[in-house]
Amino acid sequence: MSTTAFSDTKTITMQLALPRDIVGVLDVPEAWMPQKTLELIALELYRQGRISAGKGAELAGMRKADFIELLSRMGIDYLDQSHDELAADVATIESLLRQGTQ
């Protein structure tokens, strides 16, 4: 598998042996396995908080908006703020905007 999505980063190439039944569980054509593997790695690293959504998108070879959509489809939260934290942030932004128009 070659990770060519990173043009300015040193990469490694690896070969990964998977049992056929695992490939079947992933439910993708064998030709798509390298891409699917990169997506799964990116999702798990993001879920663990080890990479950003932007880095996850880069690793998965997709736009950030598409990666965020993939996170949603996989049940992984993009925003990890509570409702109260988000409401406080919105109030702060609204206050700053009001100050800017005075």
N, C-alpha and C positions, 0 to 999 in steps of 0.2 A: 504494500500500500504506500503510495507516495502522497505526501501532504504538500501539494503545490500551491495551496491557497495563500501561503505565507511567502510573499516575494522578497521581503526584507528580513526574514528570520531564518536562522539555520534550522534545517529540518533533518529528520531521519526517515529512512525508508524501512518498513518492517513487513514481515510476512506473518500472518496470523492464521493458525489452523483452528477451525471450528467444526464441531460435529454437525453433520447434515441436519439432525433434528433441531438443533439450535437455529440454524439458518432458516429452517421451516417455520419456527416460532416467530422469527422476525418478520416473516411474511413480505419479503421483498425479493425481486429477482436477484440471482447471484451476481449479476453485473453491477447491481446497485449497492452491494455489500460494503465496499470501501466508503462510499458517501454516508450510508446509514451508520456505519461504525463511528465515523467522525461526528455525526450528529449526536449519537448516544453518549460519546465521551464529552462533548461540549455541554449537553444537558446535565450530565451528572456533575461535572466540575462546577457549572453554574449553580446547581442545586446545593452543592456543598459550600458555596460562597468563595470558591477559590479563583474564579475568573468573573469578569464583568459580562454583561449581555453583549457588549461590542466585541469582546474577545471571543465569546461563544459563537457569535455570528461569523466571525472571521474563521474560526476553526471549522465550523459547519459549512463554510463556503456559501453563505447566504447574506442577504441584507439584514440589518439589525431589526427592521420591522418584521421580516419573515421569521427571524429567530424568536422574537417576542410572541408572535402568533403560535409558533411551535411550542414554546413554553406553556402557553395557554392550553393548547390541545393536549399536552402531556400532564396537565394539572399542576404545573410548577408556577408559583407566584412570581410575577415580575416585580411588583411593588411589595416590599415586606414591611410596610408601615401599617400600624393599626389605624382604625378609623379616626380615633382621636388625634394621633400624630399627623395624619394627613389633613384633618380639619384645621389643626394649629398652623401647619405650613401654609394652607390656603389663606387663612386669616392674616398671617404675616405678609404674604405677597400682596393681598388686597390693601393692607395698611400702607405698605411701601408705595404701591401705585397711587393711592390717594394722596400721599405726601408729595409725590412727584408732580401732581397736577395742581398743587396749591401755589 
